[in-house]
């Protein structure tokens, strides 16, 4: 398994964790105002999704530039 595959699989699993965090936050919101730390359950995976998503977005442009430089 190469690094790109690992990033893609991690991104997929983070999306599941993020969705579960948002659903959990909505459930807690029905019981009243939740503590501030409950929102972090959705925020932390969101930040990691941003990083991995930006990596996957930039990757084709970087590899295209490498191919041009080599060939």
C-alpha positions as CSV (number, residue, x, y, z in Angstrom):
1,X,0.0,0.0,0.0
2,X,1.5,3.3,-1.0
3,X,1.1,6.7,0.7
4,X,-1.6,8.0,-1.7
5,X,-3.8,4.9,-1.0
6,X,-3.3,5.4,2.8
7,X,-4.3,9.1,2.5
8,X,-7.5,8.2,0.5
9,X,-8.5,5.5,3.0
10,X,-7.9,7.8,5.9
11,X,-10.0,10.5,4.2
12,X,-12.9,8.1,3.8
13,X,-12.8,6.9,7.4
14,X,-12.5,10.5,8.6
15,X,-15.6,11.3,6.7
16,X,-17.5,8.6,8.6
17,X,-16.1,9.8,11.9
18,X,-17.1,13.4,11.0
19,X,-20.6,12.4,10.1
20,X,-21.0,10.4,13.4
21,X,-19.7,13.5,15.3
22,X,-22.2,15.8,13.6
23,X,-25.1,13.3,14.3
24,X,-23.9,13.0,17.9
25,X,-23.7,16.7,18.3
26,X,-27.3,17.1,16.9
27,X,-28.5,14.4,19.4
28,X,-26.9,16.3,22.3
29,X,-28.4,19.6,21.1
30,X,-31.9,18.2,21.5
31,X,-31.3,17.9,25.2
32,X,-30.3,21.5,25.7
33,X,-27.2,23.6,25.3
34,X,-24.2,21.2,25.1
35,X,-20.8,21.9,26.6
36,X,-18.2,23.5,24.3
37,X,-16.0,20.4,24.1
38,X,-18.8,18.3,22.5
39,X,-18.4,20.4,19.3
40,X,-14.8,19.3,19.1
41,X,-15.9,15.7,18.2
42,X,-17.0,17.1,14.8
43,X,-14.3,19.8,14.5
44,X,-11.2,17.7,14.9
45,X,-12.1,15.3,12.0
46,X,-13.1,18.2,9.9
47,X,-9.7,19.8,10.2
48,X,-8.1,16.5,9.3
49,X,-10.5,16.1,6.4
50,X,-9.4,19.6,5.2
51,X,-5.7,18.6,5.2
52,X,-6.2,15.3,3.5
53,X,-8.6,16.8,1.0
54,X,-6.2,19.6,0.1
55,X,-3.5,17.0,-0.4
56,X,-5.6,15.0,-2.8
57,X,-6.7,18.1,-4.6
58,X,-3.1,19.3,-5.2
59,X,-1.7,15.8,-6.0
60,X,-2.6,15.7,-9.7
61,X,-1.1,19.1,-10.4
62,X,2.2,18.1,-8.7
63,X,2.5,14.8,-10.5
64,X,1.7,16.5,-13.9
65,X,4.5,19.0,-13.2
66,X,6.9,16.2,-12.4
67,X,6.0,14.4,-15.6
68,X,6.7,17.5,-17.7
69,X,10.0,18.0,-16.0
70,X,11.1,14.4,-16.6
71,X,9.9,14.1,-20.2
